[in-house]
Amino acid sequence: MTERSGGPSRRPSRPERQHPPARRQGPRRPPEDDPARQAAWDTLKAIRERDAYANLVLPKLLRDRRINGRDAALATELAYGAARAKGLLDEIIAACSDRPLSEIDGPFLDAMRLGAYQLLRTRIPAHAAVASTVDLVRGAHGSGPAGFVNAVLRRVGEQDEQAWVKQLAPEDPVGYLAFANAHPKWIAQAFADALGDKGDELAAALTADDARPLVHLAARPGEVSNEELAAITGGDVAPYSPYGVHLEPGSGDPGDLEPVRERLAAVQDEGSQLCALALTTAPLDGRDERWLDLCAGPGGKAVLLAALARLQGATLDAVEKAPHRAELVRKATTGLEITVHVADGRDSGLPEGSFDRVLVDAPCTGLGALRRRPEARWRRKPDDVSDLTKLQRELLTAALKLVRPGGVVVYVTCSPHLRETIGVTSDIVRKGLAEAVDTRELFPGVPQLGDGPHVQLWPHRHGTDAMFCQVLRRI
Ligand SMILES: C[S@@+](CC[C@H](N)C(=O)[O-])C[C@H]1O[C@@H](n2cnc3c(N)ncnc32)[C@H](O)[C@@H]1O
């Protein structure tokens, strides 16, 4: 996002240089003055300083400070929105500041992001967006830094987002769409490669990926139907998964919903549900008794699989390398039959050829679930892909040894990056270790699945995360 089609002459004139003082000045205002913005500001700080996850930090902060209702909704909108749009906001702030971003103290930069987000991406009146943000800074750090933040935000507010995009975005199509939809260019390029498009469809994919998603729930099979779950939660029956329910995102934690607390349902993207179901519905000749989830933590798919295994008279084993994540699998599957092994899936010690169905829900970049993790797109780096594809190949190879001849292995990633998806599965097929099954047939009623044999889901086509799924049969 550093490429620009124009030079410094396209920048607006800069605000007066204002030096924040080394020490705090002026009266400190307690956060109760503006609890929503204070919570959003503190969340941005936690993301920047300790690599925190917004969707873990903010709900706790709201709970601890007893922020609810409209304040909680505003805090969520501002914290998640500013985290998601960080790269775009930073480019605009850089164009409005007399100092490089690297020389702006973190808290002031966070405040500018918060203010710029309100100015450019909300209906909050400009004067309120600026004044409320400046007040936060003045309360915590004194009037010098407040003046600096004020000057930059006034400059940001001189034009709307579209005008900034027009002024600052690179001219190449992928770079432009990445900038306009607040994505790093390498991620937009990965989407373009997977879609085979860098025009309207890429624009739709990035726009959908930049929007706040619906909450998806999965009803636990055998316990409650998705119609009943929708009636209890006030949600809608999901279009594709027979266990899915969609809910409007509220300000609260969906983990607090009664059916979730009572383990009748779990929060799970509908695409994830469909991929787990594909493991259970893939056609199989002969024995169908032993199922394995080879990368099981934190247990989302394991819950669905264990509940279906119980209904279909099969057993489920789960392997997870990280002990704390294996513990999460145990907790998530409370009340269901499952054997959890803490082991490396590449060398699990489980008997070769002993399973009939194996799921490899591989560790991946997560580029397909960015809309659910506000800060993730700016944290992931292109170099992550190479390390992960090596591990993905090794796990898939191990899975094909653990499954019996004729048995099925389902390879899943929550990333559409071609190196993590087709790059891994086609290599295995080429080596003659397995044959590809037409996976589209296992996603009944789901439109726009392309030429197969794999399935690639997309937020803009299916309303799901961009999950990849390929069913393989061991030769
Ligand atoms: C994409 S997540 C799986 C999500 C899970 N199936 C669910 O639906 O909740 C991948 C998991 O693989 C685990 N993992 C990473 N390397 C592994 C390995 N070598 N063997 C087994 N598990 C591994 C990670 O700790 C992580 O929990």
The ligand as a Tripos MOL2 file, in Angstrom:
@<TRIPOS>MOLECULE
LIG
   27    29     1     0     0
SMALL
NO_CHARGES

@<TRIPOS>ATOM
      1 C1         -7.3580  -24.2130   11.2390 C.3       1 LIG1
      2 S1         -7.0900  -24.7320   12.8440 S.3       1 LIG1
      3 C2         -8.2660  -26.0050   13.0200 C.3       1 LIG1
      4 C3         -9.6320  -25.4790   13.3700 C.3       1 LIG1
      5 C4        -10.5460  -26.5620   13.9090 C.3       1 LIG1
      6 N1        -10.6360  -27.7050   13.0210 N.3       1 LIG1
      7 C5        -11.9180  -26.0350   14.2010 C.2       1 LIG1
      8 O1        -12.8280  -26.1910   13.3700 O.co2     1 LIG1
      9 O2        -12.1100  -25.4320   15.2840 O.co2     1 LIG1
     10 C6         -5.5990  -25.6520   12.7300 C.3       1 LIG1
     11 C7         -5.1690  -26.3040   14.0290 C.3       1 LIG1
     12 O3         -4.0660  -27.1520   13.7200 O.3       1 LIG1
     13 C8         -3.1820  -27.1310   14.8270 C.3       1 LIG1
     14 N2         -1.8660  -27.6230   14.3590 N.ar      1 LIG1
     15 C9         -0.8410  -26.9110   13.8630 C.ar      1 LIG1
     16 N3          0.1760  -27.7320   13.5290 N.ar      1 LIG1
     17 C10        -0.2320  -28.9880   13.8060 C.ar      1 LIG1
     18 C11         0.3610  -30.2580   13.6860 C.ar      1 LIG1
     19 N4          1.5900  -30.4030   13.2060 N.pl3     1 LIG1
     20 N5         -0.3470  -31.3320   14.0810 N.ar      1 LIG1
     21 C12        -1.6160  -31.1820   14.5700 C.ar      1 LIG1
     22 N6         -2.2140  -30.0190   14.7370 N.ar      1 LIG1
     23 C13        -1.5440  -28.9300   14.3410 C.ar      1 LIG1
     24 C14        -3.2000  -25.7080   15.2810 C.3       1 LIG1
     25 O4         -2.7670  -25.6180   16.6370 O.3       1 LIG1
     26 C15        -4.6740  -25.3590   15.1140 C.3       1 LIG1
     27 O5         -5.3770  -25.6040   16.3030 O.3       1 LIG1
@<TRIPOS>BOND
     1     1     2 1
     2     2     3 1
     3     2    10 1
     4     3     4 1
     5     4     5 1
     6     5     6 1
     7     5     7 1
     8     7     8 2
     9     7     9 1
    10    10    11 1
    11    11    12 1
    12    11    26 1
    13    12    13 1
    14    13    14 1
    15    13    24 1
    16    14    15 ar
    17    14    23 ar
    18    15    16 ar
    19    16    17 ar
    20    17    18 ar
    21    17    23 ar
    22    18    19 1
    23    18    20 ar
    24    20    21 ar
    25    21    22 ar
    26    22    23 ar
    27    24    25 1
    28    24    26 1
    29    26    27 1
@<TRIPOS>SUBSTRUCTURE
     1 LIG1         1 GROUP 0 **** ****
